[in-house]
Each structure stands twice: as structure tokens, then as C-alpha cells.
Amino acid sequence: MTVVKKDGSRVPYDRNKLLDGIQRACYKRPVPASTISSMVDSVEEQIQRNFDREVPSSEIGELVMKHLRGADAIAFVRFASVYREFRDLGELAQEVQSVMDDDKKDPQQPELFQP
């Protein structure tokens, strides 16, 4: 499998890069290693199911964010802040507000910021 990056360059898919990115986002967060491993497995499974030889890096990033958002709001915001390359604090604040709004809908998810 080949990953097509934002600049159009192509690199071989590397499971360790995916794992490292998720682990960095989850650093010092209550996300078990088994959950992280399951995320990587799930992302890989979805990539293999939906793509033949090449996968856009944007697709991988979106899949990771989907899994992180469900696992830990802080890890999601960490990953999103790097992946989405926010240009200013306002964009970051909008993403955080979106997560906080979703958290209100899901009482199982710990609050992102305590009032």
C-alpha cells in the first residue's frame, strides 16, 4: 500500500507511523494500549477494504480522528491540532467547542474542560 501525501508525494504505508501518531496524541491520557492497538487495526482494516493500492493521507487522518474522538476528547484535539494544521487559535477553539458540544450529548465521554 502506498500513501499519497498532501503535496502529492508517495511513500510506503508504515504501520509504525500510524501507531506513533496515535500514541503521541494519547500521551499521558487514560487510553489503554489495547485500545490504541485496536484503533490501528481498525484503521488498517478500513484502508484495505476501501483502497486498492494507494490511500490519501487525508483519509488515514480522518479515520484516526474518528477513532480518537470516540476514545478520548483531549487526544482527539491533540491529533486534530497537528493534522488539520490550524492557522489560528480561533480554528482550534471551534474544534474544541465542537468536541464539547458532542460531549454534552454523550454522558460517557469525560468533559474536555471543567467549568
PyMOL CGO cylinders between C-alpha atoms (Angstrom):
from pymol import cmd
from pymol.cgo import CYLINDER

trace = [
    CYLINDER, 0.00, 0.00, 0.00, 1.22, 3.49, -0.85, 0.3, 1, 1, 1, 1, 1, 1,
    CYLINDER, 1.22, 3.49, -0.85, 0.22, 6.67, 0.98, 0.3, 1, 1, 1, 1, 1, 1,
    CYLINDER, 0.22, 6.67, 0.98, -0.37, 9.77, -1.14, 0.3, 1, 1, 1, 1, 1, 1,
    CYLINDER, -0.37, 9.77, -1.14, 0.63, 12.79, 0.93, 0.3, 1, 1, 1, 1, 1, 1,
    CYLINDER, 0.63, 12.79, 0.93, -0.88, 16.29, 0.73, 0.3, 1, 1, 1, 1, 1, 1,
    CYLINDER, -0.88, 16.29, 0.73, 1.95, 17.51, -1.51, 0.3, 1, 1, 1, 1, 1, 1,
    CYLINDER, 1.95, 17.51, -1.51, 1.37, 14.65, -3.95, 0.3, 1, 1, 1, 1, 1, 1,
    CYLINDER, 1.37, 14.65, -3.95, 4.41, 12.64, -2.95, 0.3, 1, 1, 1, 1, 1, 1,
    CYLINDER, 4.41, 12.64, -2.95, 4.04, 8.94, -2.36, 0.3, 1, 1, 1, 1, 1, 1,
    CYLINDER, 4.04, 8.94, -2.36, 5.53, 6.90, 0.47, 0.3, 1, 1, 1, 1, 1, 1,
    CYLINDER, 5.53, 6.90, 0.47, 5.11, 3.27, 1.52, 0.3, 1, 1, 1, 1, 1, 1,
    CYLINDER, 5.11, 3.27, 1.52, 2.47, 2.70, 4.19, 0.3, 1, 1, 1, 1, 1, 1,
    CYLINDER, 2.47, 2.70, 4.19, 4.09, 2.28, 7.60, 0.3, 1, 1, 1, 1, 1, 1,
    CYLINDER, 4.09, 2.28, 7.60, 2.06, 0.85, 10.48, 0.3, 1, 1, 1, 1, 1, 1,
    CYLINDER, 2.06, 0.85, 10.48, 4.59, 2.24, 12.97, 0.3, 1, 1, 1, 1, 1, 1,
    CYLINDER, 4.59, 2.24, 12.97, 3.98, 5.82, 11.79, 0.3, 1, 1, 1, 1, 1, 1,
    CYLINDER, 3.98, 5.82, 11.79, 0.27, 5.36, 12.38, 0.3, 1, 1, 1, 1, 1, 1,
    CYLINDER, 0.27, 5.36, 12.38, 0.89, 3.82, 15.80, 0.3, 1, 1, 1, 1, 1, 1,
    CYLINDER, 0.89, 3.82, 15.80, 3.35, 6.58, 16.77, 0.3, 1, 1, 1, 1, 1, 1,
    CYLINDER, 3.35, 6.58, 16.77, 0.90, 9.34, 15.81, 0.3, 1, 1, 1, 1, 1, 1,
    CYLINDER, 0.90, 9.34, 15.81, -1.89, 7.82, 17.88, 0.3, 1, 1, 1, 1, 1, 1,
    CYLINDER, -1.89, 7.82, 17.88, 0.42, 7.17, 20.83, 0.3, 1, 1, 1, 1, 1, 1,
    CYLINDER, 0.42, 7.17, 20.83, 1.64, 10.80, 20.78, 0.3, 1, 1, 1, 1, 1, 1,
    CYLINDER, 1.64, 10.80, 20.78, -1.95, 12.04, 20.82, 0.3, 1, 1, 1, 1, 1, 1,
    CYLINDER, -1.95, 12.04, 20.82, -2.76, 9.71, 23.73, 0.3, 1, 1, 1, 1, 1, 1,
    CYLINDER, -2.76, 9.71, 23.73, 0.38, 10.55, 25.74, 0.3, 1, 1, 1, 1, 1, 1,
    CYLINDER, 0.38, 10.55, 25.74, -0.48, 10.73, 29.47, 0.3, 1, 1, 1, 1, 1, 1,
    CYLINDER, -0.48, 10.73, 29.47, -4.16, 10.11, 28.72, 0.3, 1, 1, 1, 1, 1, 1,
    CYLINDER, -4.16, 10.11, 28.72, -6.22, 7.24, 30.13, 0.3, 1, 1, 1, 1, 1, 1,
    CYLINDER, -6.22, 7.24, 30.13, -6.28, 5.35, 26.83, 0.3, 1, 1, 1, 1, 1, 1,
    CYLINDER, -6.28, 5.35, 26.83, -5.21, 1.71, 27.27, 0.3, 1, 1, 1, 1, 1, 1,
    CYLINDER, -5.21, 1.71, 27.27, -2.56, 0.28, 24.94, 0.3, 1, 1, 1, 1, 1, 1,
    CYLINDER, -2.56, 0.28, 24.94, -5.11, -2.31, 23.85, 0.3, 1, 1, 1, 1, 1, 1,
    CYLINDER, -5.11, -2.31, 23.85, -7.44, 0.47, 22.68, 0.3, 1, 1, 1, 1, 1, 1,
    CYLINDER, -7.44, 0.47, 22.68, -4.63, 2.12, 20.73, 0.3, 1, 1, 1, 1, 1, 1,
    CYLINDER, -4.63, 2.12, 20.73, -3.75, -1.20, 19.11, 0.3, 1, 1, 1, 1, 1, 1,
    CYLINDER, -3.75, -1.20, 19.11, -7.41, -1.76, 18.22, 0.3, 1, 1, 1, 1, 1, 1,
    CYLINDER, -7.41, -1.76, 18.22, -7.55, 1.71, 16.63, 0.3, 1, 1, 1, 1, 1, 1,
    CYLINDER, -7.55, 1.71, 16.63, -4.55, 0.93, 14.44, 0.3, 1, 1, 1, 1, 1, 1,
    CYLINDER, -4.55, 0.93, 14.44, -6.04, -2.43, 13.45, 0.3, 1, 1, 1, 1, 1, 1,
    CYLINDER, -6.04, -2.43, 13.45, -9.37, -0.82, 12.61, 0.3, 1, 1, 1, 1, 1, 1,
    CYLINDER, -9.37, -0.82, 12.61, -7.81, 1.97, 10.54, 0.3, 1, 1, 1, 1, 1, 1,
    CYLINDER, -7.81, 1.97, 10.54, -5.72, -0.56, 8.62, 0.3, 1, 1, 1, 1, 1, 1,
    CYLINDER, -5.72, -0.56, 8.62, -8.76, -2.75, 8.04, 0.3, 1, 1, 1, 1, 1, 1,
    CYLINDER, -8.76, -2.75, 8.04, -10.79, 0.18, 6.69, 0.3, 1, 1, 1, 1, 1, 1,
    CYLINDER, -10.79, 0.18, 6.69, -7.93, 1.26, 4.43, 0.3, 1, 1, 1, 1, 1, 1,
    CYLINDER, -7.93, 1.26, 4.43, -7.52, -2.22, 2.99, 0.3, 1, 1, 1, 1, 1, 1,
    CYLINDER, -7.52, -2.22, 2.99, -11.25, -2.57, 2.47, 0.3, 1, 1, 1, 1, 1, 1,
    CYLINDER, -11.25, -2.57, 2.47, -11.70, 0.81, 0.75, 0.3, 1, 1, 1, 1, 1, 1,
    CYLINDER, -11.70, 0.81, 0.75, -8.46, 1.27, -1.21, 0.3, 1, 1, 1, 1, 1, 1,
    CYLINDER, -8.46, 1.27, -1.21, -6.59, -0.94, -3.61, 0.3, 1, 1, 1, 1, 1, 1,
    CYLINDER, -6.59, -0.94, -3.61, -3.00, 0.32, -3.91, 0.3, 1, 1, 1, 1, 1, 1,
    CYLINDER, -3.00, 0.32, -3.91, -2.98, 3.95, -2.87, 0.3, 1, 1, 1, 1, 1, 1,
    CYLINDER, -2.98, 3.95, -2.87, -4.63, 5.75, 0.03, 0.3, 1, 1, 1, 1, 1, 1,
    CYLINDER, -4.63, 5.75, 0.03, -4.63, 9.53, 0.58, 0.3, 1, 1, 1, 1, 1, 1,
    CYLINDER, -4.63, 9.53, 0.58, -3.01, 10.55, 3.86, 0.3, 1, 1, 1, 1, 1, 1,
    CYLINDER, -3.01, 10.55, 3.86, -6.10, 12.70, 4.45, 0.3, 1, 1, 1, 1, 1, 1,
    CYLINDER, -6.10, 12.70, 4.45, -8.23, 9.54, 4.57, 0.3, 1, 1, 1, 1, 1, 1,
    CYLINDER, -8.23, 9.54, 4.57, -5.94, 7.99, 7.17, 0.3, 1, 1, 1, 1, 1, 1,
    CYLINDER, -5.94, 7.99, 7.17, -6.05, 11.18, 9.25, 0.3, 1, 1, 1, 1, 1, 1,
    CYLINDER, -6.05, 11.18, 9.25, -9.84, 11.34, 9.15, 0.3, 1, 1, 1, 1, 1, 1,
    CYLINDER, -9.84, 11.34, 9.15, -10.14, 7.69, 10.21, 0.3, 1, 1, 1, 1, 1, 1,
    CYLINDER, -10.14, 7.69, 10.21, -7.74, 8.26, 13.11, 0.3, 1, 1, 1, 1, 1, 1,
    CYLINDER, -7.74, 8.26, 13.11, -9.66, 11.35, 14.25, 0.3, 1, 1, 1, 1, 1, 1,
    CYLINDER, -9.66, 11.35, 14.25, -12.93, 9.41, 14.14, 0.3, 1, 1, 1, 1, 1, 1,
    CYLINDER, -12.93, 9.41, 14.14, -11.48, 6.76, 16.45, 0.3, 1, 1, 1, 1, 1, 1,
    CYLINDER, -11.48, 6.76, 16.45, -9.75, 9.23, 18.77, 0.3, 1, 1, 1, 1, 1, 1,
    CYLINDER, -9.75, 9.23, 18.77, -12.87, 11.36, 19.11, 0.3, 1, 1, 1, 1, 1, 1,
    CYLINDER, -12.87, 11.36, 19.11, -14.71, 8.34, 20.47, 0.3, 1, 1, 1, 1, 1, 1,
    CYLINDER, -14.71, 8.34, 20.47, -11.86, 7.29, 22.75, 0.3, 1, 1, 1, 1, 1, 1,
    CYLINDER, -11.86, 7.29, 22.75, -10.59, 10.49, 24.34, 0.3, 1, 1, 1, 1, 1, 1,
    CYLINDER, -10.59, 10.49, 24.34, -11.50, 14.12, 23.61, 0.3, 1, 1, 1, 1, 1, 1,
    CYLINDER, -11.50, 14.12, 23.61, -8.10, 15.51, 24.60, 0.3, 1, 1, 1, 1, 1, 1,
    CYLINDER, -8.10, 15.51, 24.60, -6.24, 13.01, 22.41, 0.3, 1, 1, 1, 1, 1, 1,
    CYLINDER, -6.24, 13.01, 22.41, -8.57, 13.93, 19.55, 0.3, 1, 1, 1, 1, 1, 1,
    CYLINDER, -8.57, 13.93, 19.55, -7.87, 17.66, 19.90, 0.3, 1, 1, 1, 1, 1, 1,
    CYLINDER, -7.87, 17.66, 19.90, -4.12, 17.00, 20.11, 0.3, 1, 1, 1, 1, 1, 1,
    CYLINDER, -4.12, 17.00, 20.11, -4.18, 14.95, 16.93, 0.3, 1, 1, 1, 1, 1, 1,
    CYLINDER, -4.18, 14.95, 16.93, -6.53, 17.34, 15.13, 0.3, 1, 1, 1, 1, 1, 1,
    CYLINDER, -6.53, 17.34, 15.13, -4.39, 20.35, 16.00, 0.3, 1, 1, 1, 1, 1, 1,
    CYLINDER, -4.39, 20.35, 16.00, -1.43, 18.79, 14.19, 0.3, 1, 1, 1, 1, 1, 1,
    CYLINDER, -1.43, 18.79, 14.19, -3.33, 17.04, 11.41, 0.3, 1, 1, 1, 1, 1, 1,
    CYLINDER, -3.33, 17.04, 11.41, -5.61, 19.93, 10.46, 0.3, 1, 1, 1, 1, 1, 1,
    CYLINDER, -5.61, 19.93, 10.46, -2.80, 22.50, 10.78, 0.3, 1, 1, 1, 1, 1, 1,
    CYLINDER, -2.80, 22.50, 10.78, -4.98, 25.16, 12.39, 0.3, 1, 1, 1, 1, 1, 1,
    CYLINDER, -4.98, 25.16, 12.39, -3.94, 28.61, 11.19, 0.3, 1, 1, 1, 1, 1, 1,
    CYLINDER, -3.94, 28.61, 11.19, -5.03, 30.42, 14.32, 0.3, 1, 1, 1, 1, 1, 1,
    CYLINDER, -5.03, 30.42, 14.32, -6.42, 29.98, 17.79, 0.3, 1, 1, 1, 1, 1, 1,
    CYLINDER, -6.42, 29.98, 17.79, -9.96, 30.61, 16.51, 0.3, 1, 1, 1, 1, 1, 1,
    CYLINDER, -9.96, 30.61, 16.51, -9.91, 27.46, 14.39, 0.3, 1, 1, 1, 1, 1, 1,
    CYLINDER, -9.91, 27.46, 14.39, -8.65, 25.44, 17.35, 0.3, 1, 1, 1, 1, 1, 1,
    CYLINDER, -8.65, 25.44, 17.35, -11.34, 26.97, 19.57, 0.3, 1, 1, 1, 1, 1, 1,
    CYLINDER, -11.34, 26.97, 19.57, -14.04, 25.98, 17.06, 0.3, 1, 1, 1, 1, 1, 1,
    CYLINDER, -14.04, 25.98, 17.06, -12.82, 22.38, 17.07, 0.3, 1, 1, 1, 1, 1, 1,
    CYLINDER, -12.82, 22.38, 17.07, -12.73, 22.32, 20.88, 0.3, 1, 1, 1, 1, 1, 1,
    CYLINDER, -12.73, 22.32, 20.88, -16.26, 23.76, 21.00, 0.3, 1, 1, 1, 1, 1, 1,
    CYLINDER, -16.26, 23.76, 21.00, -17.43, 21.05, 18.62, 0.3, 1, 1, 1, 1, 1, 1,
    CYLINDER, -17.43, 21.05, 18.62, -15.98, 18.37, 20.89, 0.3, 1, 1, 1, 1, 1, 1,
    CYLINDER, -15.98, 18.37, 20.89, -17.51, 20.00, 23.97, 0.3, 1, 1, 1, 1, 1, 1,
    CYLINDER, -17.51, 20.00, 23.97, -20.92, 20.12, 22.27, 0.3, 1, 1, 1, 1, 1, 1,
    CYLINDER, -20.92, 20.12, 22.27, -20.64, 16.43, 21.38, 0.3, 1, 1, 1, 1, 1, 1,
    CYLINDER, -20.64, 16.43, 21.38, -19.58, 15.60, 24.94, 0.3, 1, 1, 1, 1, 1, 1,
    CYLINDER, -19.58, 15.60, 24.94, -22.80, 17.12, 26.24, 0.3, 1, 1, 1, 1, 1, 1,
    CYLINDER, -22.80, 17.12, 26.24, -24.68, 14.66, 24.03, 0.3, 1, 1, 1, 1, 1, 1,
    CYLINDER, -24.68, 14.66, 24.03, -22.62, 11.69, 25.30, 0.3, 1, 1, 1, 1, 1, 1,
    CYLINDER, -22.62, 11.69, 25.30, -22.51, 11.46, 29.11, 0.3, 1, 1, 1, 1, 1, 1,
    CYLINDER, -22.51, 11.46, 29.11, -19.97, 8.58, 28.89, 0.3, 1, 1, 1, 1, 1, 1,
    CYLINDER, -19.97, 8.58, 28.89, -17.29, 10.87, 27.44, 0.3, 1, 1, 1, 1, 1, 1,
    CYLINDER, -17.29, 10.87, 27.44, -15.34, 12.84, 30.08, 0.3, 1, 1, 1, 1, 1, 1,
    CYLINDER, -15.34, 12.84, 30.08, -15.63, 16.60, 29.77, 0.3, 1, 1, 1, 1, 1, 1,
    CYLINDER, -15.63, 16.60, 29.77, -12.88, 18.33, 27.79, 0.3, 1, 1, 1, 1, 1, 1,
    CYLINDER, -12.88, 18.33, 27.79, -12.78, 21.34, 30.09, 0.3, 1, 1, 1, 1, 1, 1,
    CYLINDER, -12.78, 21.34, 30.09, -14.26, 21.57, 33.54, 0.3, 1, 1, 1, 1, 1, 1,
    CYLINDER, -14.26, 21.57, 33.54, -16.24, 24.78, 34.19, 0.3, 1, 1, 1, 1, 1, 1,
]
cmd.load_cgo(trace, "trace")
